[in-house]
Amino acid sequence: MPLFCPFRGAFLGTLLLSALVLVSPAYSKAGANESGATLSFQDALAQTLMHNSELAVFSEEIRAREAEALQAGLRPNPLLSFEVENFLGSGGFSGINATETTVTLRQAIELGKKRSRRHELAEAETMLAQSDYLLTRTEVLARTADAFITALAAQERMQLVEETTGLAKQVLVHVEERIAAGKAAATESIRARIHWRELEIDRNRARRDLVAAQRALAARMGLEIAGFESVAGNLSRATDLPDPAELERSIGKSPQIARRVAETERRRRAVDLESARRFPDLEVSLGSRYLRESDDTAMVAGISVPLPLFNSNQGANAAARSRLSQAQAEERSASVQVKAALNAAWHEMAAAHAEAAALASDILPAALQALEAVDYGYRAGKFGLLDVLDAQRTLVEAQKRQLEAHAAYFRAANELSRLLGRELPAIWPSALISAFEKD
């Protein structure tokens, strides 16, 4: 399989999926719920969405914000008052014959579009809560993706160490055969055994690292135990580098920037509301009065309005405008920071891509060719065991560097996905997933 398998028309969001899809068609969809199952990248993210506690609280918060928006759009309730005058006094007012009874209905009328401004602010707060959810969702899934990449890298490192240890064991057996045939000194067996035992230690360390990586992945998924034995994928299944210009054009979709935009909009709506509060509200009243002494009735009406001589809400208005300016500055700062992070991630991805390509095209073939030549020469008696072991170490180190470069490539791709919010393989076309599964 070539180092990088380009896919025409692939967009950045498919970078992870192209490497972390299924390797075997025998994969069970039960995923992490069955002991011994292979966990796919898609199922890891799905489990995260189901079990992550950070995301669970957002649905209720968004519902609460929507309810607050509904409440903010309601009109003030009317006020019904009942008033009795001129009774239990003195003289002609000692009894109840001179009473006047008034029933009045009062209604506050909000001026300056306060109700609509209040409702718009509440809706902006709902949008902000949704932006917070999307940002947190992106961050949570990116952490799971990074843990998946770490687990897959540990798994491939374990496979490499297993193969290397097996090769060292074969060398030890061959050396002992040469010693038995009188073609090699007994000290060569000691050297070969030491080399084999060192690799055994490396294998045990790699196994511990793999278990730790799988447990860390399970924790990111919100599970107490890792109900899987392996993860599906191949870190060598990478695509070409994304176009930096396309990434630049997509920066507006960044969840970090979207959150700042939502915050700016919320504060703009707060300015609108505080500006509307400069206008005092009217209160109108209409009622009926009954005069017991003359047995007459009369209508009463009134209107009242505060005089904004001292308080025209100027302080709250100025504070809201200052906070809007602050939000706009934070939005610009977030844009600069995301662009810088995007640029850094792309260059890290490019460096890993170049390193892996150089290893695949030059260093690994040369190291393998050197090992084959030294091994052949050793069997012919032209090279010593140390030459063979040194050639083996050179090849293994090159393979480890290639694995590290592959992992770095996909970590950088994951960072790009996190910055641009393209972390949702569940919405990627199934045909695209199938295409990657087949190669």
Kinemage of the C-alpha trace (Angstrom):
@kinemage 1
@onewidth
@group {chain A} dominant
@subgroup {mainchain}
@vectorlist {calphas} color= white
{ca met a 1} P 0.000 0.000 0.000
{ca pro a 2} L 1.435 3.421 -0.880
{ca leu a 3} L 2.215 5.849 1.876
{ca phe a 4} L -0.415 8.379 0.853
{ca cys a 5} L -3.540 7.453 -1.073
{ca pro a 6} L -5.025 10.619 -2.636
{ca phe a 7} L -8.786 10.796 -2.985
{ca arg a 8} L -10.179 13.202 -5.539
{ca gly a 9} L -12.575 15.742 -4.151
{ca ala a 10} L -11.855 14.835 -0.542
{ca phe a 11} L -12.393 17.680 1.897
{ca leu a 12} L -10.647 18.269 5.176
{ca gly a 13} L -13.309 16.594 7.287
{ca thr a 14} L -12.582 13.242 5.617
{ca leu a 15} L -8.908 13.214 6.571
{ca leu a 16} L -9.494 11.403 9.830
{ca leu a 17} L -12.147 9.124 8.423
{ca ser a 18} L -9.933 8.089 5.526
{ca ala a 19} L -7.444 6.676 8.001
{ca leu a 20} L -9.677 5.606 10.853
{ca val a 21} L -12.281 3.594 8.963
{ca leu a 22} L -12.715 -0.154 9.102
{ca val a 23} L -9.895 -2.396 8.013
{ca ser a 24} L -11.784 -5.665 8.172
{ca pro a 25} L -15.277 -6.245 6.709
{ca ala a 26} L -15.928 -8.606 9.591
{ca tyr a 27} L -16.223 -5.679 11.983
{ca ser a 28} L -19.274 -5.922 14.244
{ca lys a 29} L -21.526 -2.874 14.583
{ca ala a 30} L -21.942 -3.688 18.264
{ca gly a 31} L -18.696 -1.766 18.670
{ca ala a 32} L -17.527 -1.086 22.191
{ca asn a 33} L -20.384 -2.950 23.813
{ca glu a 34} L -19.053 -6.397 22.949
{ca ser a 35} L -15.950 -7.811 24.557
{ca gly a 36} L -13.264 -8.452 21.966
{ca ala a 37} L -14.861 -6.156 19.384
{ca thr a 38} L -12.973 -3.757 17.170
{ca leu a 39} L -13.947 -0.153 17.785
{ca ser a 40} L -14.411 2.077 14.748
{ca phe a 41} L -13.785 5.798 14.683
{ca gln a 42} L -17.461 6.498 14.002
{ca asp a 43} L -18.613 4.410 16.963
{ca ala a 44} L -16.075 6.074 19.256
{ca leu a 45} L -17.583 9.467 18.449
{ca ala a 46} L -21.133 8.120 18.719
{ca gln a 47} L -20.394 6.682 22.178
{ca thr a 48} L -18.923 10.038 23.178
{ca leu a 49} L -22.071 11.884 22.151
{ca met a 50} L -24.230 9.439 24.109
{ca his a 51} L -22.244 9.317 27.340
{ca asn a 52} L -20.319 12.576 27.707
{ca ser a 53} L -21.490 14.483 30.783
{ca glu a 54} L -20.345 17.872 29.450
{ca leu a 55} L -22.823 17.662 26.588
{ca ala a 56} L -25.720 16.293 28.634
{ca val a 57} L -26.382 19.598 30.425
{ca phe a 58} L -26.735 21.671 27.269
{ca ser a 59} L -30.106 20.366 26.116
{ca glu a 60} L -31.810 21.564 29.300
{ca glu a 61} L -29.973 24.878 29.193
{ca ile a 62} L -31.096 25.506 25.614
{ca arg a 63} L -34.683 24.635 26.548
{ca ala a 64} L -34.455 27.069 29.453
{ca arg a 65} L -33.164 29.834 27.153
{ca glu a 66} L -36.009 29.184 24.711
{ca ala a 67} L -38.524 29.420 27.559
{ca glu a 68} L -36.937 32.690 28.674
{ca ala a 69} L -37.260 34.022 25.118
{ca leu a 70} L -40.956 33.151 25.209
{ca gln a 71} L -41.347 34.911 28.537
{ca ala a 72} L -39.464 37.986 27.321
{ca gly a 73} L -41.924 38.463 24.472
{ca leu a 74} L -45.016 38.622 26.667
{ca arg a 75} L -46.908 41.864 27.351
{ca pro a 76} L -47.354 43.166 30.916
{ca asn a 77} L -50.504 41.952 32.636
{ca pro a 78} L -53.338 44.461 33.234
{ca leu a 79} L -54.062 45.552 36.807
{ca leu a 80} L -57.583 45.551 38.258
{ca ser a 81} L -58.114 47.801 41.271
{ca phe a 82} L -61.115 48.249 43.608
{ca glu a 83} L -61.336 51.383 45.736
{ca val a 84} L -63.930 52.576 48.326
{ca glu a 85} L -63.868 56.175 49.636
{ca asn a 86} L -65.768 58.373 52.131
{ca phe a 87} L -66.899 55.923 54.823
{ca leu a 88} L -66.525 55.487 58.571
{ca gly a 89} L -65.538 59.122 58.949
{ca ser a 90} L -67.205 61.943 60.806
{ca gly a 91} L -70.290 64.008 60.223
{ca gly a 92} L -71.917 63.168 56.945
{ca phe a 93} L -69.289 60.529 56.278
{ca ser a 94} L -69.829 58.570 59.493
{ca gly a 95} L -71.677 55.767 57.815
{ca ile a 96} L -71.544 54.322 54.345
{ca asn a 97} L -74.207 56.413 52.671
{ca ala a 98} L -71.660 58.840 51.204
{ca thr a 99} L -69.292 56.186 49.874
{ca glu a 100} L -67.805 56.316 46.419
{ca thr a 101} L -66.766 52.976 44.916
{ca thr a 102} L -64.369 52.872 41.982
{ca val a 103} L -63.378 49.873 39.856
{ca thr a 104} L -60.435 50.591 37.558
{ca leu a 105} L -58.515 48.600 34.957
{ca arg a 106} L -54.929 49.741 34.464
{ca gln a 107} L -52.586 48.717 31.645
{ca ala a 108} L -48.905 49.546 31.187
{ca ile a 109} L -47.959 50.377 27.592
{ca glu a 110} L -44.279 49.820 26.792
{ca leu a 111} L -42.840 52.425 24.451
{ca gly a 112} L -39.624 52.306 22.424
{ca lys a 113} L -40.203 48.711 21.253
{ca lys a 114} L -39.042 47.381 24.623
{ca arg a 115} L -40.950 44.120 24.304
{ca ser a 116} L -39.511 43.258 20.893
{ca arg a 117} L -36.014 44.333 22.014
{ca arg a 118} L -36.314 42.179 25.124
{ca his a 119} L -37.418 39.219 23.013
{ca glu a 120} L -34.559 39.736 20.542
{ca leu a 121} L -32.057 39.757 23.414
{ca ala a 122} L -33.487 36.520 24.801
{ca glu a 123} L -33.294 34.925 21.347
{ca ala a 124} L -29.664 36.051 21.051
{ca glu a 125} L -28.956 34.402 24.407
{ca thr a 126} L -30.532 31.202 23.081
{ca met a 127} L -28.278 31.366 20.028
{ca leu a 128} L -25.303 31.904 22.324
{ca ala a 129} L -26.210 28.778 24.296
{ca gln a 130} L -26.422 26.831 21.041
{ca ser a 131} L -23.007 28.185 20.016
{ca asp a 132} L -21.614 27.122 23.391
{ca tyr a 133} L -23.009 23.647 22.794
{ca leu a 134} L -21.504 23.377 19.305
{ca leu a 135} L -18.136 24.613 20.557
{ca thr a 136} L -18.123 22.172 23.468
{ca arg a 137} L -19.278 19.372 21.168
{ca thr a 138} L -16.421 20.108 18.779
{ca glu a 139} L -13.879 20.163 21.603
{ca val a 140} L -15.207 16.946 23.154
{ca leu a 141} L -15.204 15.053 19.857
{ca ala a 142} L -11.741 16.390 18.992
{ca arg a 143} L -10.420 15.039 22.298
{ca thr a 144} L -11.978 11.662 21.538
{ca ala a 145} L -10.474 11.715 18.043
{ca asp a 146} L -7.051 12.515 19.485
{ca ala a 147} L -7.393 9.660 21.977
{ca phe a 148} L -8.432 7.356 19.122
{ca ile a 149} L -5.352 8.354 17.114
{ca thr a 150} L -3.167 7.731 20.174
{ca ala a 151} L -4.733 4.291 20.673
{ca leu a 152} L -4.308 3.431 16.996
{ca ala a 153} L -0.676 4.589 17.053
{ca ala a 154} L -0.042 2.505 20.185
{ca gln a 155} L -1.674 -0.465 18.477
{ca glu a 156} L 0.497 -0.112 15.370
{ca arg a 157} L 3.563 0.411 17.551
{ca met a 158} L 2.696 -2.817 19.359
{ca gln a 159} L 2.443 -4.644 16.030
{ca leu a 160} L 5.819 -3.249 14.969
{ca val a 161} L 7.479 -4.309 18.224
{ca glu a 162} L 5.901 -7.772 17.928
{ca glu a 163} L 7.343 -8.183 14.440
{ca thr a 164} L 10.741 -6.854 15.509
{ca thr a 165} L 10.849 -9.143 18.543
{ca gly a 166} L 9.969 -12.114 16.356
{ca leu a 167} L 12.754 -11.174 13.956
{ca ala a 168} L 15.230 -10.917 16.844
{ca lys a 169} L 14.157 -14.368 18.014
{ca gln a 170} L 14.835 -15.771 14.544
{ca val a 171} L 18.285 -14.170 14.578
{ca leu a 172} L 19.000 -15.768 17.961
{ca val a 173} L 17.960 -19.201 16.657
{ca his a 174} L 20.122 -18.781 13.552
{ca val a 175} L 23.124 -17.676 15.647
{ca glu a 176} L 22.779 -20.694 17.907
{ca glu a 177} L 22.670 -22.910 14.825
{ca arg a 178} L 25.883 -21.318 13.557
{ca ile a 179} L 27.525 -21.792 16.953
{ca ala a 180} L 26.488 -25.448 16.976
{ca ala a 181} L 27.993 -25.827 13.500
{ca gly a 182} L 31.228 -24.194 14.646
{ca lys a 183} L 30.771 -21.197 12.358
{ca ala a 184} L 30.373 -18.545 15.085
{ca ala a 185} L 31.761 -17.763 18.520
{ca ala a 186} L 29.654 -18.391 21.621
{ca thr a 187} L 29.737 -14.671 22.460
{ca glu a 188} L 27.483 -13.987 19.480
{ca ser a 189} L 24.709 -15.933 21.188
{ca ile a 190} L 25.020 -13.668 24.227
{ca arg a 191} L 24.786 -10.546 22.056
{ca ala a 192} L 21.792 -11.886 20.136
{ca arg a 193} L 20.038 -12.899 23.350
{ca ile a 194} L 20.613 -9.466 24.915
{ca his a 195} L 19.184 -7.844 21.791
{ca trp a 196} L 16.148 -10.133 21.926
{ca arg a 197} L 15.587 -9.483 25.636
{ca glu a 198} L 15.791 -5.707 25.087
{ca leu a 199} L 13.069 -6.011 22.483
{ca glu a 200} L 11.019 -8.139 24.886
{ca ile a 201} L 11.189 -5.254 27.351
{ca asp a 202} L 10.126 -2.861 24.590
{ca arg a 203} L 7.214 -5.156 23.759
{ca asn a 204} L 6.025 -5.191 27.372
{ca arg a 205} L 6.266 -1.407 27.499
{ca ala a 206} L 4.357 -1.123 24.227
{ca arg a 207} L 1.654 -3.423 25.600
{ca arg a 208} L 1.286 -1.250 28.713
{ca asp a 209} L 1.129 1.874 26.562
{ca leu a 210} L -1.566 0.267 24.415
{ca val a 211} L -3.689 -0.658 27.435
{ca ala a 212} L -3.290 2.862 28.838
{ca ala a 213} L -4.252 4.417 25.489
{ca gln a 214} L -7.339 2.205 25.216
{ca arg a 215} L -8.415 3.118 28.745
{ca ala a 216} L -7.893 6.806 28.011
{ca leu a 217} L -10.022 6.448 24.878
{ca ala a 218} L -12.757 4.685 26.856
{ca ala a 219} L -12.698 7.519 29.402
{ca arg a 220} L -13.096 10.081 26.611
{ca met a 221} L -16.093 8.089 25.401
{ca gly a 222} L -17.618 8.268 28.875
{ca leu a 223} L -17.127 4.550 29.606
{ca glu a 224} L -15.682 3.108 32.792
{ca ile a 225} L -13.999 0.185 31.030
{ca ala a 226} L -12.750 -0.364 27.502
{ca gly a 227} L -15.148 -2.902 26.031
{ca phe a 228} L -12.973 -3.380 22.954
{ca glu a 229} L -9.667 -5.074 22.250
{ca ser a 230} L -8.566 -3.047 19.242
{ca val a 231} L -9.418 0.010 17.194
{ca ala a 232} L -10.023 -0.046 13.458
{ca gly a 233} L -7.858 1.953 11.127
{ca asn a 234} L -4.518 2.397 9.457
{ca leu a 235} L -2.454 5.522 10.026
{ca ser a 236} L -0.747 5.151 6.651
{ca arg a 237} L -4.075 5.813 4.880
{ca ala a 238} L -3.599 9.538 4.489
{ca thr a 239} L -4.648 11.987 1.827
{ca asp a 240} L -2.757 14.881 0.318
{ca leu a 241} L -2.486 18.170 2.164
{ca pro a 242} L -5.552 20.437 2.171
{ca asp a 243} L -5.402 23.694 0.253
{ca pro a 244} L -4.408 26.541 2.638
{ca ala a 245} L -6.538 28.996 0.651
{ca glu a 246} L -9.597 26.780 1.143
{ca leu a 247} L -8.881 26.595 4.860
{ca glu a 248} L -8.630 30.387 4.973
{ca arg a 249} L -12.016 30.699 3.293
{ca ser a 250} L -13.560 28.257 5.768
{ca ile a 251} L -12.399 30.097 8.858
{ca gly a 252} L -15.788 31.751 9.296
{ca lys a 253} L -17.215 28.315 10.154
{ca ser a 254} L -14.907 27.961 13.135
{ca pro a 255} L -16.913 27.173 16.305
{ca gln a 256} L -14.627 29.480 18.300
{ca ile a 257} L -15.358 32.401 15.992
{ca ala a 258} L -19.044 31.495 15.740
{ca arg a 259} L -19.272 31.627 19.518
{ca arg a 260} L -17.688 35.085 19.567
{ca val a 261} L -20.035 36.265 16.824
{ca ala a 262} L -23.006 35.045 18.874
{ca glu a 263} L -21.683 36.865 21.942
{ca thr a 264} L -21.261 40.067 19.941
{ca glu a 265} L -24.821 39.772 18.654
{ca arg a 266} L -26.126 39.218 22.183
{ca arg a 267} L -24.406 42.372 23.410
{ca arg a 268} L -25.665 44.324 20.400
{ca arg a 269} L -29.197 43.306 21.328
{ca ala a 270} L -28.487 44.381 24.900
{ca val a 271} L -27.527 47.829 23.590
{ca asp a 272} L -30.806 47.989 21.665
{ca leu a 273} L -32.760 47.112 24.795
{ca glu a 274} L -30.979 49.660 26.985
{ca ser a 275} L -31.518 52.309 24.310
{ca ala a 276} L -35.234 51.485 24.265
{ca arg a 277} L -35.403 51.863 28.035
{ca arg a 278} L -34.685 55.572 27.660
{ca phe a 279} L -38.335 56.004 26.754
{ca pro a 280} L -40.656 55.932 29.788
{ca asp a 281} L -43.650 53.623 29.743
{ca leu a 282} L -47.211 54.897 29.834
{ca glu a 283} L -49.878 53.644 32.172
{ca val a 284} L -53.498 54.150 31.115
{ca ser a 285} L -56.521 53.454 33.278
{ca leu a 286} L -60.237 53.221 32.681
{ca gly a 287} L -62.938 52.492 35.204
{ca ser a 288} L -66.349 53.173 36.698
{ca arg a 289} L -67.276 55.068 39.870
{ca tyr a 290} L -70.490 54.614 41.851
{ca leu a 291} L -71.686 57.442 44.128
{ca arg a 292} L -73.979 55.887 46.718
{ca glu a 293} L -75.391 59.152 48.061
{ca ser a 294} L -76.866 60.210 44.692
{ca asp a 295} L -77.091 56.707 43.273
{ca asp a 296} L -75.147 57.862 40.194
{ca thr a 297} L -72.323 56.295 38.199
{ca ala a 298} L -69.526 57.950 36.256
{ca met a 299} L -66.568 56.891 34.157
{ca val a 300} L -63.011 57.593 35.280
{ca ala a 301} L -59.931 57.580 33.047
{ca gly a 302} L -56.322 58.480 33.498
{ca ile a 303} L -52.862 58.385 32.035
{ca ser a 304} L -49.520 58.561 33.814
{ca val a 305} L -45.947 58.742 32.569
{ca pro a 306} L -42.629 59.125 34.440
{ca leu a 307} L -40.644 62.252 33.671
{ca pro a 308} L -37.035 61.242 32.817
{ca leu a 309} L -35.505 64.349 34.356
{ca phe a 310} L -32.747 62.621 36.310
{ca asn a 311} L -32.643 59.029 35.096
{ca ser a 312} L -32.826 58.369 31.369
{ca asn a 313} L -30.980 55.030 31.676
{ca gln a 314} L -27.798 56.700 30.462
{ca gly a 315} L -25.499 54.654 32.714
{ca ala a 316} L -26.869 51.266 31.654
{ca asn a 317} L -26.798 52.364 28.020
{ca ala a 318} L -23.133 53.393 28.230
{ca ala a 319} L -22.222 50.143 29.986
{ca ala a 320} L -23.963 48.076 27.302
{ca arg a 321} L -22.107 49.939 24.552
{ca ser a 322} L -18.771 49.379 26.292
{ca arg a 323} L -19.487 45.672 26.587
{ca leu a 324} L -20.390 45.583 22.894
{ca ser a 325} L -17.039 47.165 22.020
{ca gln a 326} L -15.336 44.596 24.232
{ca ala a 327} L -17.137 41.732 22.470
{ca gln a 328} L -16.181 43.103 19.055
{ca ala a 329} L -12.530 43.271 20.124
{ca glu a 330} L -12.701 39.706 21.445
{ca glu a 331} L -14.239 38.582 18.147
{ca arg a 332} L -11.362 40.129 16.189
{ca ser a 333} L -8.853 38.577 18.589
{ca ala a 334} L -10.475 35.151 18.213
{ca ser a 335} L -10.245 35.429 14.437
{ca val a 336} L -6.522 36.224 14.637
{ca gln a 337} L -5.903 33.377 17.094
{ca val a 338} L -7.797 30.837 15.002
{ca lys a 339} L -5.913 31.889 11.875
{ca ala a 340} L -2.592 31.499 13.708
{ca ala a 341} L -3.580 28.098 15.097
{ca leu a 342} L -4.820 27.025 11.672
{ca asn a 343} L -1.531 28.049 10.088
{ca ala a 344} L 0.487 26.238 12.769
{ca ala a 345} L -1.572 23.051 12.410
{ca trp a 346} L -1.244 23.111 8.619
{ca his a 347} L 2.551 23.504 8.795
{ca glu a 348} L 2.763 20.713 11.369
{ca met a 349} L 0.684 18.553 9.064
{ca ala a 350} L 2.897 19.459 6.094
{ca ala a 351} L 6.065 18.656 8.060
{ca ala a 352} L 4.702 15.254 9.099
{ca his a 353} L 3.575 14.598 5.519
{ca ala a 354} L 7.038 15.458 4.159
{ca glu a 355} L 8.817 13.369 6.797
{ca ala a 356} L 6.630 10.330 6.160
{ca ala a 357} L 7.086 10.708 2.407
{ca ala a 358} L 10.878 10.948 2.748
{ca leu a 359} L 10.971 7.903 4.989
{ca ala a 360} L 8.804 5.897 2.602
{ca ser a 361} L 10.629 6.862 -0.576
{ca asp a 362} L 14.260 6.982 0.563
{ca ile a 363} L 15.157 6.002 4.098
{ca leu a 364} L 13.021 2.893 4.619
{ca pro a 365} L 13.897 1.247 1.269
{ca ala a 366} L 17.585 1.981 1.868
{ca ala a 367} L 17.456 0.633 5.439
{ca leu a 368} L 15.665 -2.511 4.272
{ca gln a 369} L 18.125 -3.010 1.431
{ca ala a 370} L 21.040 -2.555 3.828
{ca leu a 371} L 19.591 -5.108 6.251
{ca glu a 372} L 19.082 -7.643 3.469
{ca ala a 373} L 22.648 -7.132 2.236
{ca val a 374} L 24.155 -7.390 5.723
{ca asp a 375} L 22.065 -10.448 6.527
{ca tyr a 376} L 23.177 -12.122 3.316
{ca gly a 377} L 26.792 -11.189 4.044
{ca tyr a 378} L 26.507 -12.482 7.595
{ca arg a 379} L 25.288 -15.835 6.375
{ca ala a 380} L 28.229 -15.878 3.975
{ca gly a 381} L 30.648 -15.011 6.770
{ca lys a 382} L 31.474 -11.517 5.450
{ca phe a 383} L 29.807 -9.536 8.256
{ca gly a 384} L 29.615 -9.937 12.012
{ca leu a 385} L 26.540 -10.153 14.200
{ca leu a 386} L 26.956 -6.561 15.356
{ca asp a 387} L 26.558 -5.429 11.745
{ca val a 388} L 23.280 -7.348 11.497
{ca leu a 389} L 21.951 -5.955 14.779
{ca asp a 390} L 22.950 -2.422 13.811
{ca ala a 391} L 21.165 -2.743 10.456
{ca gln a 392} L 18.088 -4.058 12.253
{ca arg a 393} L 18.084 -1.133 14.685
{ca thr a 394} L 18.396 1.338 11.809
{ca leu a 395} L 15.387 -0.182 10.056
{ca val a 396} L 13.300 -0.331 13.226
{ca glu a 397} L 14.096 3.281 14.120
{ca ala a 398} L 13.052 4.368 10.626
{ca gln a 399} L 9.800 2.436 10.978
{ca lys a 400} L 9.140 4.051 14.364
{ca arg a 401} L 9.791 7.496 12.913
{ca gln a 402} L 7.387 6.758 10.087
{ca leu a 403} L 4.709 5.703 12.571
{ca glu a 404} L 5.283 8.865 14.611
{ca ala a 405} L 5.046 10.971 11.444
{ca his a 406} L 1.754 9.299 10.508
{ca ala a 407} L 0.351 9.933 13.990
{ca ala a 408} L 1.533 13.557 13.906
{ca tyr a 409} L -0.115 13.991 10.506
{ca phe a 410} L -3.504 12.882 11.799
{ca arg a 411} L -3.212 14.802 15.047
{ca ala a 412} L -2.626 17.926 12.978
{ca ala a 413} L -5.573 16.967 10.756
{ca asn a 414} L -7.682 16.569 13.880
{ca glu a 415} L -6.587 20.010 15.046
{ca leu a 416} L -7.639 21.484 11.702
{ca ser a 417} L -10.987 19.736 12.035
{ca arg a 418} L -11.390 21.098 15.557
{ca leu a 419} L -10.593 24.642 14.474
{ca leu a 420} L -13.002 24.512 11.536
{ca gly a 421} L -15.727 22.479 13.226
{ca arg a 422} L -15.495 19.591 10.739
{ca glu a 423} L -15.575 16.820 13.294
{ca leu a 424} L -18.842 15.081 12.427
{ca pro a 425} L -18.260 11.928 10.368
{ca ala a 426} L -21.810 10.876 11.187
{ca ile a 427} L -23.020 13.364 8.565
{ca trp a 428} L -20.465 12.398 5.943
{ca pro a 429} L -21.878 10.527 2.907
{ca ser a 430} L -22.061 6.763 3.463
{ca ala a 431} L -20.793 6.206 -0.077
{ca leu a 432} L -17.601 8.033 0.853
{ca ile a 433} L -17.168 5.862 3.934
{ca ser a 434} L -17.696 2.720 1.842
{ca ala a 435} L -15.088 3.872 -0.661
{ca phe a 436} L -12.500 4.110 2.072
{ca glu a 437} L -13.492 0.739 3.519
{ca lys a 438} L -12.826 -1.033 0.230
{ca asp a 439} L -9.197 -0.097 -0.274
